Amino acid sequence: MFCDNPSSLILGMAAEERSSGGSSPSEALEVTEQFGSVTVERHVPRINCPEHIILVVDVCREDGNTSYKLADGSKFSSLYMVKRAITLFLQNKHAIDSRHKFALVVLHESPIWLHDFTNNPREIMSELDELEDAVATSRCDLSLLFDLIARQISLPQCSNPAVAPPPCVFRTIVFYGRSQCLPQFLGGKAVFTHLIQSPHFFLDVLYMHEAPSDENKCEGIFDLLCGLDESGWSYVLEVSRNATKLHNHCGSLLAHPLQRPTQKDVHYTLNGVD
């Protein structure tokens, strides 16, 4: 059976600007290392079953948002770059296993389930092409997001999940792009907790932000997003305005959540050809 855990399918697809850099705030580093001295056990079979992946795209554009600058001097908005990176993710994930399905959610004032699950990535790409920047809202209620997801999916029920492989697993990938708005659970975390406690539900986050400054809240937002990883199996990644790093992170998200290592154990190496 093909192992859905590629070390790097997209790592070389973005030979672009490498000078923008990212940030790793000390507070966020402490959060991401909370599992560093703990052995996280997996209680489900490491099988390459189909994934149902929910792509959550934040379309809010805040005042003062800067662009991605590529090596040739061209500049593109954050949303444009995210859409391009997701398109590459869809193409490669589908090439790995055509059984994988994708759904699209738009994150704005309230989350919108834009496209239901499909194993045709072109349908999602078409919806992505139509997305446009929207005026940023003053709040981001994660309760609404996970309430919406819970209404749209039915988690697999296995009598013995430690032995019986599920027919599929669900994974939500949140692409969050605000630097001034702290996500909150204004309606409580009960639904989120129910989902995240399932051995067949996974949550990944890619946080794309401005360079840290006194005016934004990047460190606090990243701390909060890292805190969503209550199991130790989530990937919570961050990038500032660096196109190469953005694409590399999307490459690391290709790996199947039942087969990949914990984020703290990830180490990719590119070997040269002799």
N, C-alpha and C positions, 0 to 999 in steps of 0.2 A: 504493500500500500504506500502511496506517495506521502512523504512526510511534509505536511504543510507548515514548514518552519524554515523558510529561506533565510540565509544569513544576510543577503543583500541583493534584491532585485531592482531596487530603484536608486541605490546609493550612488550610482554613476550617471543618473539621468539628468542631474541638474548641475552642469559645469558652469556655475554662475558665480555671483558675488559671494566672496568668502570673508569679507572684511567687516560685516555688520556686527557679528558676534551676538551672543545671547547672555543671559544672566542666570546665576545660580545663587539666590539670596541665602544667607546663612540660616535664617529661620526656616526657609523651605527645605534646605539641605537636611536639617535636623528631622523634619517630618518624613522626607523620603528615605531616611536611613533608619526609621523606627523599626524596620524589620531586619536591619543589618546583622544583628546578633541572634536572630531567631530563625530556626529552621521551619519553613512553611511547608506543611504536608499537603499533598494532593489526594483527594478522596474520590476521584473519578478516573475512569480509564483514559489513558493517553491516546485517544483514538482520533483519527481525522474524519470526524463526522461533519456533515454540512453545517455551515454557519449561517445564521440570519443576522445580518449586520445592519444596525440602525445608525445612519450617519446624521448627526445633529450639527447643523451649520449656523453659527452666529453671524447674522448679517448686519449687526449694528455697527455704525461708523461714528466714532466720537470726534469731537472737535479737536483739531490738532493732530489727527492721525497722519503718520508719515508713510511713505511708500517703500516698497522693496526696490532697490537699485541693483540691476544686473551688471555683469562684467562689461557689456557693450554700452553702458550708460543709460539704457532704457529703464523707465520706472513704471511700476505697476502697483495697483492698490492691493491691500491685504486680502480682500475678498477674491480678487482675480487670481492671486497666487494660490490661495487655498483651494479654489475650484480646480485649478490646474493640477495641484498635487493630489486631490481626491480623484480626479479623472485617471491619473496614472495608477493610483491605488486600485481603482475599480478594474481597470484593464488587466493588471497583473494578478489580482485576487481571482478574477474569473478564469484567467489562463491556468492558474494552479488547480482549480477545481470548479467546473461549471455548475456544480450543484449549489454553490453558495448563492444566497439571496441577499438583496439589499433594499433598504427602505430609506426615505429621506425626510428629515424633519428640519424645519426652519425655526431658528430661535430668535424671537424679537420680543415684542411686548408680551405676547403669549406664544407658546410653541404651537406650530402648525404641522400636522402630519401631511406632508405634501405628496408623497408617493408611497404606495404600499409595496410590500415585498415582491421583488422580481429577480429572476436569475438572468435577466437581460440588462447588462450594465449600461447599454446605450439609452435606455429609458431614463435612468437616473442622470446620466450625463446631459441629456436634453433638458431636464428640469434644472440642473445646475447652471446651464448656459443662460437660463432666464432670470436667475437670481440677481438682484441689484442691492447696492448698499441702502440701508435704511437709517433714519435718524435714531441715535442711541436713546434707549429708555433709561429712566432713573433707577430701575431695579431689574434684577433677574431672579425670578422665583423658580428654583429647581423643583419645588413641590409640584408645580404645574407640569413640568417636563416629565417627571417620572410617573405622575398620575396618567398622563397621556399614553406613555409607553405601556403601562400596566393594562390599560384598556385595549390595547391593540395586539397584545401577544398572549399566548398561552404557554406557560413554562412546561417543559416535559415532566412527566411524572413516572419515575422509575421505582419499582419496588425495592431494588437494591442498587442505588446509584454508584456505590463503590465498585460494583462488578458489571452491572448491565450498562452498555453504552446507550446514550440518549439518541433519539432520531435526529436531533439537531441541538445546537446551543445558540443562545442569543447573546449578541455583543453590541453594546452601545458605544459609539465613538463620538465624543463631544469635541467639536472644534470651537473653542471659546476665544474671542478676539478683543475683549475689552480690557482696558487698563485702569478705568476709573470706577467700575461698578463691581462691587463684591456680590457674587452669587449667594443667595440665601434660600433656606427652606421655610418660607413664610407660612406654609400650610402644614408644617410638621414633616417628619422623616419616616413615618410609618410605612408608606408604600415603597419608598426607596429601600428601607431596611428589609422588607419582604423580598424584594427583587434581588438585592445584593447577597442575601443569605442563601439563595438557590445555588447549587453547584453547577447549574447550567446557564447562569447569567453572568456576564462579565461587563465591566465598565472600563473604558480607556478614555483618556483626556489628552488633547494636544492644545496647549495654551500658547497663543500667539500674541505678543504684547509689545508695547513701546519700550524704549530703553528706560530703566528705572530712574525716577526723579522724585523731587519733593511733591510734585503735582499729581502723580498717579499712585495707584495702590497695587502695583504688580506683585510685590512680595507677599502682601496679605492675601491677594487673590490666589496666588500659587500655593500658599500654605493651606488655604481652604480646599482647593482642588485636590491637593495631596491627601488631605484628610478624608476624602471620599473613598479612598482605598482602605476598606475595613477588613479585607481578606488577605491582602498581600499579593494578590494575583493581577491587580490592575497595572497598566502602564500609564503613568502621568508624566508627560513630556512638555518641555517649554522651549520656545524660540522667540528671539526678537526679530528684527528685520534682516534675516539671513536666509536667502532662498535655498542655498545648498542644504543647510541644516533642516529646513522645513521638509524638503523632499526626503532627506535621510530618515527623519522621524516617521514619515508615512511609510517608508520602506520597512522599518522595524515593526510597524503595526500589521504587516502582512502575515506574520507568524500566527498560527492557530493557537487560541488561548489554552487549549487542553494539552498542547505539545511544547509550548515555549517555556523557557525558564522564568523565574521571577525577574522583575526589572533590575534588581540589585546584582543579579548574576549574569546579566547580558554583557557579552563582549564579542563584537564583530571584528574580524580581521580580513583585510583584503590582501590576498596573496598574489604577487607578481608572477608573470609567466616567464619561465626560464628560457 
